Amino acid sequence: MVRDKAFKLIGIPLLGFLIPLSSHLFNFRLFDLSEMITLFFFFLIPSFFTWQGVLKINFAVRNSRFNDDTYLKLLLICTGATLCSFLIIGGSILILQDILSKPTSIGSLLEQTFPGSIFMIFCSLIYEILFLSKERQIDSQIVTHLDKELLHAEINVLQNELDPHFVYNSLMPLYYLVKNDIQKAEAFACKLIQVYQYFLENRQNDFITLKEELKFIENYFFLLQIRFKDSVFLSVRISSDTEKLMVLPLSLQILIENVIKHNDFDKNDPLNINIDTERNQLVVSNNLRCKTHVINSSKIGLNNLRMRYKILASSDISVIKNKELFIVKIPLIRNAKAYDVNSYNRG
């Protein structure tokens, strides 16, 4: 519904004043103040019914099959406002003329009702503008709500996609260690519990502090060191305040896992992974040791990370590859609330 209370409070009394004024019933020489006030209140009643009648006509036209035809709708609204105001205002003038024993003609009656009819046509068009404005507001709210629901659905799909991917890549080295080194398998399992606990606690979070993500990576990299011994090294050089910077949960784990998967390395030719910052980006780089054989890759990791950053932070990750280095840059978020899916608006 259109909030028109103020519009009515102004418009109805204005129409009640306009009718006797335009019909020349206000004659300051013949009427005293009390009589003019009585006349004004007399026309408040037909003004009210005229206003309500025109409003009903607007509703009827908008709910009819003619609503889709803009020009026909406006023609019907203006015609309806004219007829309604002529019948009610003209009838009230005739009643008053009869009470005052004043003769009147059709021509003079049309002339007397014309200003009130024009006024009501103008008010009808204002109502139509108000209706269209309200519809646009409702449509915008619906679109915004649907956008939010779509974003939640997309994020849930991406977050759930990480779960089996992470489990698969964690169980493979555990299986290897159980067969070859029970003590290392126990240590691996202990760290795996901590790593997976982090995953479960933060999988539904849109963002997490860089400090927490780096702490998680320490545990995760411990698993890699158990498996690969002295074949892989990690260097972390973060100078910024990690408690104020935010990243997507598991973003570093995805990048490191991707490095391990696509490179050959051993003790003689180890893999060096570096994590540092560059402006407003977190940079993960490694010396390139591409595997010579074809890798059966599902490409879930980087694609998942790229899609989550596009949806949640409206930004993209940057991938750079040359002869010596493979570099991935991910945005660092300083104000996670500005990217909250719950308040997201595509405008």
C-alpha positions as CSV (number, residue, x, y, z in Angstrom):
1,M,0.0,0.0,0.0
2,V,1.0,3.6,-0.7
3,R,1.4,5.7,2.3
4,D,-0.9,8.6,1.4
5,K,-2.1,9.8,4.7
6,A,-0.3,13.2,4.5
7,F,-1.4,13.5,0.8
8,K,-5.1,13.0,1.8
9,L,-4.9,15.4,4.8
10,I,-3.7,18.2,2.4
11,G,-5.6,17.2,-0.7
12,I,-9.1,16.7,0.6
13,P,-9.4,20.0,2.4
14,L,-7.8,21.7,-0.6
15,L,-10.4,20.2,-2.9
16,G,-13.1,21.2,-0.4
17,F,-11.9,24.8,-0.7
18,L,-11.4,24.7,-4.4
19,I,-14.9,23.6,-5.3
20,P,-16.9,26.5,-3.8
21,L,-14.1,28.9,-4.9
22,S,-14.2,27.8,-8.5
23,S,-18.0,27.6,-8.6
24,H,-18.2,31.3,-7.4
25,L,-20.1,30.3,-4.3
26,F,-17.7,32.2,-2.2
27,N,-18.8,35.8,-2.3
28,F,-17.1,37.8,0.3
29,R,-19.7,40.5,0.0
30,L,-22.8,38.3,0.5
31,F,-21.3,35.7,3.0
32,D,-19.9,36.4,6.4
33,L,-17.1,34.3,7.9
34,S,-19.3,31.8,9.6
35,E,-21.2,31.1,6.4
36,M,-18.1,30.6,4.4
37,I,-16.7,28.2,7.0
38,T,-20.1,26.3,6.9
39,L,-19.8,26.2,3.1
40,F,-16.3,24.9,3.3
41,F,-17.3,22.1,5.6
42,F,-20.3,21.3,3.4
43,F,-17.9,20.5,0.5
44,L,-15.5,18.5,2.6
45,I,-18.0,15.6,2.4
46,P,-18.1,15.4,-1.4
47,S,-14.4,16.1,-1.5
48,F,-13.8,13.0,0.6
49,F,-16.0,10.8,-1.5
50,T,-14.5,12.2,-4.7
51,W,-11.1,11.4,-3.5
52,Q,-12.0,7.9,-2.3
53,G,-13.8,7.2,-5.6
54,V,-10.9,8.3,-7.7
55,L,-8.6,6.2,-5.6
56,K,-10.9,3.1,-6.1
57,I,-10.8,3.7,-9.8
58,N,-7.0,3.8,-9.8
59,F,-6.9,0.5,-7.9
60,A,-9.4,-1.1,-10.3
61,V,-7.5,0.0,-13.4
62,R,-4.2,-1.2,-12.0
63,N,-5.7,-4.6,-11.1
64,S,-7.3,-5.0,-14.5
65,R,-6.0,-6.5,-17.7
66,F,-5.4,-3.0,-19.0
67,N,-2.5,-2.5,-16.5
68,D,0.1,-3.7,-19.0
69,D,-0.9,-1.1,-21.6
70,T,0.5,2.1,-20.2
71,Y,-1.3,4.6,-22.5
72,L,-4.7,2.9,-22.1
73,K,-4.2,2.7,-18.4
74,L,-3.5,6.4,-18.1
75,L,-6.5,7.2,-20.3
76,L,-8.8,5.1,-18.2
77,I,-7.4,6.7,-14.9
78,C,-7.9,10.2,-16.2
79,T,-11.4,9.4,-17.7
80,G,-12.4,7.8,-14.4
81,A,-11.2,10.7,-12.3
82,T,-13.1,13.1,-14.6
83,L,-16.4,11.2,-14.4
84,C,-16.2,10.5,-10.7
85,S,-15.4,14.1,-9.8
86,F,-18.0,15.5,-12.2
87,L,-20.8,13.3,-10.7
88,I,-20.0,13.9,-7.1
89,I,-18.9,17.5,-7.2
90,G,-21.6,18.4,-9.7
91,G,-24.2,16.6,-7.6
92,S,-23.1,18.5,-4.5
93,I,-23.2,21.8,-6.3
94,L,-26.7,21.1,-7.6
95,I,-27.9,20.2,-4.1
96,L,-26.4,23.5,-2.7
97,Q,-27.9,25.5,-5.6
98,D,-31.3,23.9,-4.8
99,I,-30.9,24.8,-1.1
100,L,-30.0,28.4,-2.0
101,S,-32.8,28.4,-4.6
102,K,-30.4,29.5,-7.3
103,P,-31.0,28.3,-10.9
104,T,-28.2,26.7,-12.8
105,S,-27.5,25.3,-16.3
106,I,-25.5,22.4,-17.7
107,G,-23.0,24.8,-19.1
108,S,-22.4,26.6,-15.9
109,L,-22.3,23.3,-14.0
110,L,-19.6,22.0,-16.3
111,E,-17.7,25.2,-15.8
112,Q,-18.0,25.0,-12.0
113,T,-16.9,21.3,-11.8
114,F,-14.0,21.7,-14.3
115,P,-11.4,22.9,-11.8
116,G,-12.2,20.1,-9.4
117,S,-12.0,17.5,-12.2
118,I,-8.6,18.8,-13.3
119,F,-7.4,18.8,-9.7
120,M,-8.5,15.1,-9.3
121,I,-6.8,14.1,-12.6
122,F,-3.6,15.6,-11.3
123,C,-4.0,13.7,-8.0
124,S,-4.7,10.5,-9.9
125,L,-1.5,10.9,-11.8
126,I,0.4,11.5,-8.6
127,Y,-1.1,8.3,-7.2
128,E,0.1,6.4,-10.3
129,I,3.6,7.8,-9.8
130,L,3.5,6.7,-6.1
131,F,2.3,3.2,-7.1
132,L,5.1,2.8,-9.6
133,S,7.6,4.0,-7.1
134,K,6.3,1.5,-4.5
135,E,6.4,-1.3,-7.1
136,R,10.0,-0.4,-8.0
137,Q,11.0,-0.5,-4.3
138,I,9.3,-3.9,-3.8
139,D,10.9,-5.3,-7.0
140,S,14.3,-4.0,-5.8
141,Q,13.8,-5.7,-2.4
142,I,12.8,-9.0,-4.1
143,V,15.9,-8.9,-6.5
144,T,18.2,-8.1,-3.5
145,H,16.7,-11.0,-1.5
146,L,17.1,-13.4,-4.5
147,D,20.7,-12.2,-4.9
148,K,21.4,-13.0,-1.3
149,E,19.9,-16.4,-1.6
150,L,21.8,-17.1,-4.7
151,L,25.1,-16.0,-3.1
152,H,24.5,-18.2,-0.1
153,A,23.7,-21.2,-2.4
154,E,26.9,-20.6,-4.4
155,I,29.1,-20.2,-1.3
156,N,27.6,-23.4,0.3
157,V,28.3,-25.4,-2.9
158,L,31.9,-24.1,-3.0
159,Q,32.5,-24.7,0.7
160,N,31.0,-28.3,0.6
161,E,33.2,-28.9,-2.5
162,L,36.3,-28.5,-0.4
163,D,35.3,-31.1,2.1
164,P,35.8,-34.4,0.1
165,H,38.8,-32.8,-1.7
166,F,40.6,-32.1,1.6
167,V,39.8,-35.5,3.0
168,Y,41.0,-37.3,-0.1
169,N,44.4,-35.5,-0.1
170,S,44.8,-36.1,3.7
171,L,44.1,-39.8,3.7
172,M,46.5,-40.6,1.0
173,P,49.7,-39.7,3.0
174,L,48.2,-41.2,6.1
175,Y,47.8,-44.5,4.3
176,Y,51.4,-44.3,3.1
177,L,52.7,-43.7,6.7
178,V,50.6,-46.4,8.3
179,K,52.3,-48.9,6.0
180,N,55.8,-47.6,6.6
181,D,56.2,-45.7,9.9
182,I,53.6,-46.2,12.7
183,Q,55.1,-43.5,14.9
184,K,55.0,-40.9,12.2
185,A,51.5,-42.1,11.4
186,E,50.4,-41.3,15.0
187,A,52.0,-37.8,14.8
188,F,50.4,-37.3,11.4
189,A,47.0,-38.4,12.7
190,C,47.2,-36.0,15.7
191,K,48.0,-33.0,13.5
192,L,45.4,-34.1,11.0
193,I,42.8,-33.9,13.8
194,Q,43.8,-30.3,14.6
195,V,43.8,-29.4,10.9
196,Y,40.4,-31.0,10.2
197,Q,39.0,-29.3,13.4
198,Y,40.0,-26.0,11.9
199,F,38.3,-26.9,8.7
200,L,35.1,-27.8,10.5
201,E,35.0,-24.7,12.7
202,N,35.7,-22.3,9.8
203,R,34.1,-23.8,6.8
204,Q,31.0,-21.7,7.2
205,N,32.9,-18.5,7.8
206,D,33.3,-16.1,4.9
207,F,36.6,-14.6,6.2
208,I,39.1,-15.4,8.9
209,T,42.1,-13.4,10.2
210,L,45.4,-14.0,8.5
211,K,46.9,-14.8,11.9
212,E,44.5,-17.8,12.3
213,E,45.1,-19.0,8.8
214,L,48.9,-18.9,9.3
215,K,48.6,-20.8,12.6
216,F,46.6,-23.4,10.7
217,I,49.2,-23.6,8.0
218,E,51.9,-24.4,10.6
219,N,49.9,-27.6,11.5
220,Y,49.1,-28.4,7.9
221,F,52.8,-28.0,6.8
222,F,53.8,-30.3,9.6
223,L,51.8,-33.0,7.9
224,L,53.7,-32.3,4.6
225,Q,57.1,-32.4,6.3
226,I,56.3,-35.8,7.8
227,R,55.5,-37.1,4.4
228,F,58.2,-35.4,2.4
229,K,60.9,-35.1,5.0
230,D,63.5,-32.6,3.8
231,S,62.1,-32.2,0.4
232,V,59.8,-29.2,1.0
233,F,60.4,-26.0,2.9
234,L,58.1,-23.1,3.9
235,S,59.2,-19.5,4.6
236,V,56.7,-17.0,6.0
237,R,57.6,-13.3,5.9
238,I,54.6,-11.3,7.0
239,S,55.4,-7.8,8.3
240,S,51.8,-6.4,8.6
241,D,49.5,-6.8,11.5
242,T,47.9,-10.2,10.8
243,E,45.1,-9.6,13.3
244,K,43.6,-6.8,11.2
245,L,44.0,-8.6,7.8
246,M,41.5,-11.1,6.6
247,V,41.6,-13.9,4.0
248,L,39.2,-16.7,3.0
249,P,39.5,-19.8,5.2
250,L,41.7,-22.5,3.8
251,S,43.0,-20.2,1.0
252,L,46.7,-20.9,1.9
253,Q,46.1,-24.6,2.3
254,I,44.6,-24.7,-1.2
255,L,47.6,-22.9,-2.7
256,I,50.2,-25.0,-0.9
257,E,48.3,-28.2,-1.8
258,N,48.3,-27.0,-5.4
259,V,52.1,-26.5,-5.3
260,I,52.7,-30.0,-3.9
261,K,50.5,-31.6,-6.5
262,H,52.0,-30.0,-9.6
263,N,55.8,-30.1,-8.8
264,D,58.5,-32.8,-8.7
265,F,61.0,-32.4,-5.8
266,D,63.3,-34.4,-3.6
267,K,66.1,-33.8,-1.1
268,N,68.6,-32.8,-3.7
269,D,66.2,-30.5,-5.5
270,P,63.8,-29.3,-2.8
271,L,60.6,-27.3,-3.2
272,N,60.7,-23.9,-1.6
273,I,57.4,-22.2,-0.8
274,N,57.3,-18.6,0.3
275,I,54.5,-16.6,1.9
276,D,54.8,-12.8,2.1
277,T,52.8,-9.7,1.4
278,E,52.8,-7.1,-1.4
279,R,50.7,-4.0,-0.9
280,N,47.2,-5.4,-0.3
281,Q,47.9,-8.9,-1.4
282,L,49.2,-12.1,0.1
283,V,51.8,-13.6,-2.2
284,V,52.5,-17.4,-2.3
285,S,55.4,-18.4,-4.6
286,N,57.5,-21.4,-5.2
287,N,60.4,-22.5,-7.4
288,L,59.0,-24.2,-10.5
289,R,59.6,-27.9,-10.8
290,C,56.8,-29.0,-13.0
291,K,56.1,-32.7,-13.2
292,T,57.0,-34.1,-16.6
293,H,54.2,-36.6,-16.6
294,V,50.5,-35.7,-17.2
295,I,48.6,-35.0,-13.9
296,N,45.0,-36.2,-13.6
297,S,43.8,-32.9,-12.0
298,S,40.2,-32.0,-11.1
299,K,41.3,-28.3,-10.9
300,I,39.0,-27.9,-7.9
301,G,41.5,-26.0,-5.8
302,L,42.4,-22.8,-7.7
303,N,39.0,-22.6,-9.4
304,N,37.3,-22.9,-6.0
305,L,39.4,-20.2,-4.5
306,R,38.9,-17.9,-7.5
307,M,35.1,-18.3,-7.4
308,R,34.9,-17.7,-3.7
309,Y,37.0,-14.5,-3.9
310,K,34.8,-13.2,-6.8
311,I,31.6,-13.9,-4.9
312,L,32.6,-12.8,-1.4
313,A,35.2,-10.0,-2.1
314,S,34.3,-8.9,-5.6
315,S,37.9,-9.4,-6.6
316,D,40.1,-12.0,-8.3
317,I,43.3,-13.9,-7.5
318,S,46.3,-13.4,-9.7
319,V,48.3,-16.3,-11.1
320,I,51.8,-15.6,-12.6
321,K,54.0,-18.3,-14.1
322,N,57.5,-17.9,-15.6
323,K,60.4,-20.2,-16.2
324,E,61.5,-20.2,-12.6
325,L,58.6,-19.3,-10.4
326,F,54.9,-19.9,-9.9
327,I,53.2,-17.1,-8.0
328,V,49.7,-16.7,-6.8
329,K,48.5,-13.4,-5.3
330,I,45.3,-13.3,-3.2
331,P,43.6,-10.1,-1.9
332,L,43.9,-9.2,1.7
333,I,40.7,-7.9,3.2
334,R,40.8,-5.1,5.8
335,N,37.1,-4.6,6.3
336,A,35.3,-7.9,6.0
337,K,31.9,-6.4,7.0
338,A,31.9,-4.5,3.7
339,Y,31.9,-7.8,1.9
340,D,29.4,-9.6,4.2
341,V,27.1,-11.8,2.0
342,N,24.2,-11.0,4.4
343,S,24.4,-7.3,3.5
344,Y,25.4,-7.8,-0.1
345,N,23.6,-5.7,-2.8
346,R,24.3,-5.9,-6.4
347,G,22.5,-2.8,-6.9
